[in-house]
Amino acid sequence: MKLSDVVGMVFCERMDFTFRVGQASLVGIFHSLRYRHFPSPPKRFTVYVALYDGEGEGTMEFEMERLETEETSKSPSPVSPEDNSID
């Protein structure tokens, strides 16, 4: 198995699928979220990741790090290419 290279990552509110025409749309694209108070309430969002030059099957885990404290947060479950979502 050869791991893919990440060539792009887009954050958005959701991804919509139009199966009849085979299209996917990223809705509500953003590059940052700002809140008046920390910790903020939980917010669901979608991460679209463009991958290149991988081989084989696998799962992905999404992890974020707060730069000031190095505190990390992970996706609640592995990401599967079959369902295109986090459970």
ROKOLTOR-944172 format. One record per atom (N, C-alpha, C, O, CB): atom name; x, y, z. Coordinates in nm, 3 decimals, always signed. Glycine has a CB too. Layout:
("CA" (X Y Z))
...
% end
This chain:
("N" (+0.084 -0.118 +0.000))
("CA" (+0.000 +0.000 +0.000))
("C" (+0.089 +0.124 +0.000))
("O" (+0.188 +0.131 +0.073))
("CB" (-0.096 +0.000 +0.122))
("N" (+0.054 +0.222 -0.081))
("CA" (+0.126 +0.349 -0.087))
("C" (+0.034 +0.459 -0.038))
("O" (-0.077 +0.475 -0.089))
("CB" (+0.177 +0.379 -0.232))
("N" (+0.079 +0.537 +0.062))
("CA" (-0.001 +0.646 +0.115))
("C" (-0.012 +0.759 +0.014))
("O" (+0.082 +0.787 -0.059))
("CB" (+0.058 +0.698 +0.246))
("N" (-0.128 +0.823 +0.012))
("CA" (-0.153 +0.935 -0.077))
("C" (-0.089 +1.062 -0.023))
("O" (-0.066 +1.074 +0.097))
("CB" (-0.302 +0.956 -0.098))
("N" (-0.062 +1.157 -0.113))
("CA" (-0.020 +1.291 -0.075))
("C" (-0.144 +1.379 -0.069))
("O" (-0.229 +1.372 -0.157))
("CB" (+0.086 +1.348 -0.175))
("N" (-0.154 +1.462 +0.034))
("CA" (-0.265 +1.557 +0.044))
("C" (-0.226 +1.679 -0.039))
("O" (-0.123 +1.742 -0.012))
("CB" (-0.296 +1.596 +0.194))
("N" (-0.307 +1.712 -0.139))
("CA" (-0.277 +1.827 -0.224))
("C" (-0.375 +1.942 -0.203))
("O" (-0.356 +2.051 -0.258))
("CB" (-0.278 +1.786 -0.369))
("N" (-0.479 +1.919 -0.125))
("CA" (-0.574 +2.025 -0.097))
("C" (-0.670 +1.984 +0.013))
("O" (-0.702 +1.867 +0.029))
("CB" (-0.651 +2.063 -0.222))
("N" (-0.716 +2.084 +0.089))
("CA" (-0.812 +2.059 +0.196))
("C" (-0.906 +2.179 +0.203))
("O" (-0.861 +2.293 +0.211))
("CB" (-0.740 +2.034 +0.334))
("N" (-1.037 +2.152 +0.201))
("CA" (-1.138 +2.258 +0.203))
("C" (-1.234 +2.230 +0.318))
("O" (-1.283 +2.118 +0.333))
("CB" (-1.214 +2.266 +0.067))
("N" (-1.261 +2.332 +0.399))
("CA" (-1.358 +2.322 +0.509))
("C" (-1.490 +2.384 +0.462))
("O" (-1.490 +2.490 +0.399))
("CB" (-1.305 +2.392 +0.639))
("N" (-1.602 +2.318 +0.493))
("CA" (-1.731 +2.373 +0.453))
("C" (-1.839 +2.323 +0.549))
("O" (-1.817 +2.233 +0.630))
("CB" (-1.765 +2.333 +0.307))
("N" (-1.958 +2.384 +0.538))
("CA" (-2.069 +2.345 +0.624))
("C" (-2.119 +2.205 +0.590))
("O" (-2.153 +2.127 +0.678))
("CB" (-2.183 +2.445 +0.612))
("N" (-2.124 +2.174 +0.459))
("CA" (-2.171 +2.041 +0.418))
("C" (-2.135 +2.016 +0.273))
("O" (-2.095 +2.107 +0.199))
("CB" (-2.324 +2.029 +0.438))
("N" (-2.149 +1.889 +0.232))
("CA" (-2.131 +1.851 +0.093))
("C" (-2.263 +1.792 +0.045))
("O" (-2.316 +1.698 +0.104))
("CB" (-2.012 +1.748 +0.076))
("N" (-2.315 +1.848 -0.064))
("CA" (-2.440 +1.798 -0.122))
("C" (-2.410 +1.713 -0.244))
("O" (-2.318 +1.743 -0.320))
("CB" (-2.535 +1.915 -0.159))
("N" (-2.488 +1.607 -0.262))
("CA" (-2.473 +1.518 -0.377))
("C" (-2.600 +1.522 -0.462))
("O" (-2.710 +1.514 -0.409))
("CB" (-2.441 +1.373 -0.331))
("N" (-2.583 +1.534 -0.592))
("CA" (-2.693 +1.520 -0.687))
("C" (-2.662 +1.395 -0.767))
("O" (-2.592 +1.399 -0.868))
("CB" (-2.708 +1.648 -0.780))
("N" (-2.716 +1.283 -0.721))
("CA" (-2.684 +1.154 -0.780))
("C" (-2.733 +1.141 -0.924))
("O" (-2.670 +1.074 -1.005))
("CB" (-2.742 +1.042 -0.697))
("N" (-2.844 +1.205 -0.955))
("CA" (-2.901 +1.197 -1.089))
("C" (-2.803 +1.243 -1.196))
("O" (-2.797 +1.185 -1.304))
("CB" (-3.027 +1.279 -1.097))
("N" (-2.725 +1.347 -1.165))
("CA" (-2.627 +1.400 -1.262))
("C" (-2.483 +1.373 -1.220))
("O" (-2.389 +1.412 -1.290))
("CB" (-2.647 +1.549 -1.280))
("N" (-2.464 +1.306 -1.107))
("CA" (-2.330 +1.270 -1.062))
("C" (-2.246 +1.388 -1.018))
("O" (-2.126 +1.394 -1.048))
("CB" (-2.260 +1.199 -1.171))
("N" (-2.307 +1.484 -0.947))
("CA" (-2.233 +1.602 -0.903))
("C" (-2.229 +1.611 -0.751))
("O" (-2.323 +1.572 -0.681))
("CB" (-2.296 +1.728 -0.961))
("N" (-2.119 +1.665 -0.702))
("CA" (-2.105 +1.696 -0.560))
("C" (-2.075 +1.845 -0.548))
("O" (-2.001 +1.900 -0.629))
("CB" (-1.993 +1.609 -0.492))
("N" (-2.132 +1.909 -0.446))
("CA" (-2.111 +2.052 -0.425))
("C" (-2.071 +2.077 -0.281))
("O" (-2.131 +2.022 -0.189))
("CB" (-2.237 +2.133 -0.461))
("N" (-1.969 +2.160 -0.261))
("CA" (-1.929 +2.203 -0.127))
("C" (-2.008 +2.328 -0.095))
("O" (-2.004 +2.426 -0.170))
("CB" (-1.773 +2.229 -0.118))
("N" (-2.081 +2.327 +0.017))
("CA" (-2.170 +2.437 +0.054))
("C" (-2.117 +2.506 +0.179))
("O" (-2.083 +2.439 +0.277))
("CB" (-2.314 +2.386 +0.077))
("N" (-2.111 +2.637 +0.177))
("CA" (-2.068 +2.714 +0.294))
("C" (-1.919 +2.702 +0.323))
("O" (-1.880 +2.676 +0.437))
("CB" (-2.146 +2.670 +0.414))
("N" (-1.836 +2.720 +0.221))
("CA" (-1.691 +2.708 +0.238))
("C" (-1.639 +2.817 +0.332))
("O" (-1.681 +2.933 +0.322))
("CB" (-1.618 +2.717 +0.101))
("N" (-1.549 +2.780 +0.422))
("CA" (-1.488 +2.879 +0.513))
("C" (-1.342 +2.842 +0.537))
("O" (-1.301 +2.728 +0.514))
("CB" (-1.566 +2.885 +0.648))
("N" (-1.264 +2.938 +0.583))
("CA" (-1.123 +2.912 +0.614))
("C" (-1.093 +2.932 +0.762))
("O" (-0.985 +2.897 +0.808))
("CB" (-1.034 +3.004 +0.531))
("N" (-1.189 +2.988 +0.836))
("CA" (-1.170 +3.000 +0.981))
("C" (-1.307 +3.016 +1.048))
("O" (-1.405 +3.054 +0.985))
("CB" (-1.078 +3.121 +1.014))
("N" (-1.310 +2.986 +1.174))
("CA" (-1.429 +3.007 +1.257))
("C" (-1.385 +3.091 +1.376))
("O" (-1.282 +3.063 +1.437))
("CB" (-1.495 +2.871 +1.302))
("N" (-1.463 +3.191 +1.409))
("CA" (-1.429 +3.277 +1.522))
("C" (-1.545 +3.280 +1.621))
("O" (-1.661 +3.288 +1.581))
("CB" (-1.395 +3.422 +1.474))
("N" (-1.513 +3.272 +1.748))
("CA" (-1.613 +3.274 +1.854))
("C" (-1.571 +3.374 +1.960))
("O" (-1.452 +3.398 +1.981))
("CB" (-1.632 +3.133 +1.916))
("N" (-1.668 +3.433 +2.026))
("CA" (-1.639 +3.531 +2.132))
("C" (-1.585 +3.464 +2.258))
("O" (-1.508 +3.524 +2.333))
("CB" (-1.765 +3.612 +2.165))
("N" (-1.626 +3.341 +2.282))
("CA" (-1.588 +3.271 +2.405))
("C" (-1.527 +3.136 +2.371))
("O" (-1.565 +3.070 +2.275))
("CB" (-1.710 +3.253 +2.498))
("N" (-1.430 +3.096 +2.455))
("CA" (-1.368 +2.965 +2.438))
("C" (-1.383 +2.890 +2.570))
("O" (-1.360 +2.952 +2.675))
("CB" (-1.218 +2.978 +2.395))
("N" (-1.417 +2.765 +2.573))
("CA" (-1.441 +2.682 +2.455))
("C" (-1.572 +2.716 +2.388))
("O" (-1.667 +2.760 +2.453))
("CB" (-1.439 +2.534 +2.494))
("N" (-1.579 +2.697 +2.259))
("CA" (-1.698 +2.725 +2.181))
("C" (-1.790 +2.603 +2.184))
("O" (-1.747 +2.492 +2.216))
("CB" (-1.661 +2.763 +2.035))
("N" (-1.917 +2.624 +2.149))
("CA" (-2.005 +2.508 +2.138))
("C" (-1.962 +2.421 +2.019))
("O" (-1.902 +2.472 +1.925))
("CB" (-2.154 +2.553 +2.121))
("N" (-1.991 +2.291 +2.024))
("CA" (-1.954 +2.204 +1.911))
("C" (-2.023 +2.249 +1.782))
("O" (-2.136 +2.296 +1.785))
("CB" (-1.991 +2.058 +1.942))
("N" (-1.954 +2.233 +1.670))
("CA" (-2.009 +2.268 +1.540))
("C" (-1.971 +2.158 +1.441))
("O" (-1.854 +2.124 +1.427))
("CB" (-1.957 +2.408 +1.491))
("N" (-2.072 +2.102 +1.374))
("CA" (-2.045 +2.002 +1.270))
("C" (-1.997 +2.073 +1.145))
("O" (-2.047 +2.180 +1.110))
("CB" (-2.172 +1.915 +1.241))
("N" (-1.900 +2.013 +1.076))
("CA" (-1.855 +2.066 +0.949))
("C" (-1.798 +1.952 +0.866))
("O" (-1.774 +1.842 +0.917))
("CB" (-1.750 +2.178 +0.968))
("N" (-1.777 +1.978 +0.740))
("CA" (-1.725 +1.879 +0.646))
("C" (-1.587 +1.921 +0.602))
("O" (-1.561 +2.040 +0.582))
("CB" (-1.818 +1.861 +0.525))
("N" (-1.497 +1.825 +0.587))
("CA" (-1.363 +1.851 +0.535))
("C" (-1.348 +1.771 +0.405))
("O" (-1.356 +1.649 +0.405))
("CB" (-1.252 +1.811 +0.639))
("N" (-1.327 +1.843 +0.295))
("CA" (-1.300 +1.778 +0.167))
("C" (-1.150 +1.775 +0.148))
("O" (-1.084 +1.879 +0.156))
("CB" (-1.372 +1.853 +0.048))
("N" (-1.095 +1.657 +0.122))
("CA" (-0.951 +1.642 +0.107))
("C" (-0.922 +1.587 -0.033))
("O" (-0.975 +1.483 -0.071))
("CB" (-0.892 +1.549 +0.217))
("N" (-0.836 +1.657 -0.108))
("CA" (-0.793 +1.609 -0.239))
("C" (-0.664 +1.530 -0.220))
("O" (-0.565 +1.582 -0.166))
("CB" (-0.773 +1.728 -0.340))
("N" (-0.665 +1.405 -0.264))
("CA" (-0.550 +1.317 -0.248))
("C" (-0.491 +1.282 -0.384))
("O" (-0.563 +1.281 -0.485))
("CB" (-0.590 +1.188 -0.172))
("N" (-0.362 +1.254 -0.387))
("CA" (-0.292 +1.223 -0.512))
("C" (-0.193 +1.109 -0.491))
("O" (-0.127 +1.101 -0.388))
("CB" (-0.220 +1.348 -0.565))
("N" (-0.185 +1.023 -0.589))
("CA" (-0.078 +0.923 -0.599))
("C" (-0.081 +0.817 -0.490))
("O" (+0.024 +0.768 -0.449))
("CB" (+0.053 +0.992 -0.598))
("N" (-0.200 +0.782 -0.443))
("CA" (-0.208 +0.675 -0.343))
("C" (-0.241 +0.542 -0.409))
("O" (-0.279 +0.537 -0.526))
("CB" (-0.313 +0.708 -0.238))
("N" (-0.225 +0.437 -0.333))
("CA" (-0.254 +0.304 -0.385))
("C" (-0.308 +0.218 -0.273))
("O" (-0.253 +0.218 -0.163))
("CB" (-0.129 +0.240 -0.448))
("N" (-0.414 +0.143 -0.299))
("CA" (-0.472 +0.055 -0.199))
("C" (-0.586 +0.121 -0.124))
("O" (-0.623 +0.235 -0.152))
("CB" (-0.366 +0.011 -0.102))
("N" (-0.642 +0.047 -0.029))
("CA" (-0.753 +0.096 +0.052))
("C" (-0.705 +0.127 +0.192))
("O" (-0.603 +0.074 +0.236))
("CB" (-0.868 -0.006 +0.055))
("N" (-0.778 +0.211 +0.262))
("CA" (-0.742 +0.244 +0.399))
("C" (-0.845 +0.335 +0.460))
("O" (-0.947 +0.365 +0.399))
("CB" (-0.606 +0.307 +0.404))
("N" (-0.818 +0.379 +0.581))
("CA" (-0.904 +0.476 +0.649))
("C" (-0.819 +0.596 +0.686))
("O" (-0.696 +0.588 +0.694))
("CB" (-0.971 +0.413 +0.775))
("N" (-0.887 +0.709 +0.709))
("CA" (-0.819 +0.832 +0.748))
("C" (-0.872 +0.877 +0.883))
("O" (-0.985 +0.845 +0.921))
("CB" (-0.838 +0.944 +0.641))
("N" (-0.790 +0.950 +0.954))
("CA" (-0.830 +1.011 +1.080))
("C" (-0.797 +1.159 +1.071))
("O" (-0.687 +1.197 +1.032))
("CB" (-0.759 +0.943 +1.203))
("N" (-0.893 +1.243 +1.106))
("CA" (-0.874 +1.387 +1.102))
("C" (-0.837 +1.435 +1.241))
("O" (-0.906 +1.404 +1.338))
("CB" (-1.001 +1.459 +1.050))
("N" (-0.727 +1.511 +1.252))
("CA" (-0.681 +1.562 +1.381))
("C" (-0.649 +1.710 +1.368))
("O" (-0.580 +1.751 +1.275))
("CB" (-0.557 +1.483 +1.431))
("N" (-0.700 +1.790 +1.463))
("CA" (-0.672 +1.934 +1.467))
("C" (-0.590 +1.964 +1.591))
("O" (-0.601 +1.895 +1.692))
("CB" (-0.804 +2.019 +1.466))
("N" (-0.508 +2.068 +1.581))
("CA" (-0.426 +2.107 +1.696))
("C" (-0.440 +2.257 +1.720))
("O" (-0.427 +2.337 +1.628))
("CB" (-0.278 +2.070 +1.674))
("N" (-0.467 +2.293 +1.844))
("CA" (-0.472 +2.434 +1.883))
("C" (-0.328 +2.479 +1.901))
("O" (-0.256 +2.426 +1.987))
("CB" (-0.556 +2.456 +2.015))
("N" (-0.284 +2.575 +1.822))
("CA" (-0.144 +2.615 +1.819))
("C" (-0.095 +2.671 +1.953))
("O" (+0.019 +2.647 +1.993))
("CB" (-0.122 +2.717 +1.711))
("N" (-0.181 +2.746 +2.021))
("CA" (-0.137 +2.809 +2.146))
("C" (-0.107 +2.709 +2.256))
("O" (-0.014 +2.729 +2.335))
("CB" (-0.242 +2.906 +2.194))
("N" (-0.184 +2.600 +2.261))
("CA" (-0.171 +2.504 +2.372))
("C" (-0.125 +2.366 +2.326))
("O" (-0.096 +2.280 +2.410))
("CB" (-0.303 +2.492 +2.444))
("N" (-0.119 +2.343 +2.197))
("CA" (-0.086 +2.213 +2.138))
("C" (-0.187 +2.106 +2.176))
("O" (-0.158 +1.987 +2.165))
("CB" (+0.054 +2.170 +2.180))
("N" (-0.307 +2.146 +2.222))
("CA" (-0.415 +2.053 +2.253))
("C" (-0.470 +2.000 +2.121))
("O" (-0.490 +2.076 +2.027))
("CB" (-0.527 +2.122 +2.339))
("N" (-0.494 +1.868 +2.113))
("CA" (-0.542 +1.810 +1.989))
("C" (-0.685 +1.760 +2.004))
("O" (-0.732 +1.729 +2.113))
("CB" (-0.452 +1.696 +1.946))
("N" (-0.751 +1.753 +1.892))
("CA" (-0.886 +1.702 +1.882))
("C" (-0.892 +1.612 +1.760))
("O" (-0.845 +1.651 +1.653))
("CB" (-0.992 +1.819 +1.873))
("N" (-0.949 +1.492 +1.773))
("CA" (-0.954 +1.396 +1.663))
("C" (-1.097 +1.372 +1.619))
("O" (-1.191 +1.396 +1.694))
("CB" (-0.888 +1.264 +1.702))
("N" (-1.111 +1.324 +1.496))
("CA" (-1.242 +1.284 +1.448))
("C" (-1.294 +1.173 +1.539))
("O" (-1.216 +1.091 +1.587))
("CB" (-1.237 +1.239 +1.299))
("N" (-1.426 +1.169 +1.562))
("CA" (-1.479 +1.069 +1.654))
("C" (-1.466 +0.926 +1.605))
("O" (-1.472 +0.833 +1.685))
("CB" (-1.623 +1.098 +1.681))
("N" (-1.448 +0.907 +1.475))
("CA" (-1.430 +0.772 +1.421))
("C" (-1.349 +0.782 +1.293))
("O" (-1.339 +0.890 +1.235))
("CB" (-1.568 +0.703 +1.395))
("N" (-1.291 +0.672 +1.248))
("CA" (-1.216 +0.677 +1.122))
("C" (-1.305 +0.718 +1.005))
("O" (-1.425 +0.693 +1.005))
("CB" (-1.152 +0.541 +1.093))
("N" (-1.244 +0.781 +0.908))
("CA" (-1.314 +0.825 +0.788))
("C" (-1.301 +0.716 +0.683))
("O" (-1.191 +0.670 +0.653))
("CB" (-1.258 +0.962 +0.736))
("N" (-1.412 +0.677 +0.628))
("CA" (-1.412 +0.570 +0.529))
("C" (-1.441 +0.626 +0.391))
("O" (-1.535 +0.705 +0.376))
("CB" (-1.515 +0.462 +0.565))
("N" (-1.364 +0.589 +0.288))
("CA" (-1.391 +0.639 +0.154))
("C" (-1.527 +0.593 +0.100))
("O" (-1.582 +0.655 +0.009))
("CB" (-1.280 +0.596 +0.059))
("N" (-1.580 +0.484 +0.154))
("CA" (-1.708 +0.433 +0.106))
("C" (-1.824 +0.525 +0.144))
("O" (-1.916 +0.546 +0.064))
("CB" (-1.733 +0.293 +0.161))
("N" (-1.821 +0.581 +0.266))
("CA" (-1.935 +0.662 +0.308))
("C" (-1.907 +0.812 +0.300))
("O" (-1.999 +0.891 +0.318))
("CB" (-1.975 +0.626 +0.449))
("N" (-1.783 +0.852 +0.275))
("CA" (-1.747 +0.993 +0.259))
("C" (-1.788 +1.079 +0.377))
("O" (-1.816 +1.198 +0.360))
("CB" (-1.810 +1.048 +0.133))
("N" (-1.792 +1.022 +0.497))
("CA" (-1.833 +1.100 +0.612))
("C" (-1.773 +1.044 +0.738))
("O" (-1.717 +0.935 +0.740))
("CB" (-1.985 +1.103 +0.623))
("N" (-1.786 +1.121 +0.844))
("CA" (-1.744 +1.077 +0.977))
("C" (-1.870 +1.038 +1.052))
("O" (-1.966 +1.115 +1.055))
("CB" (-1.663 +1.189 +1.054))
("N" (-1.871 +0.922 +1.113))
("CA" (-1.989 +0.875 +1.189))
("C" (-2.013 +0.964 +1.308))
("O" (-2.108 +0.940 +1.384))
("CB" (-1.972 +0.730 +1.234))
% end
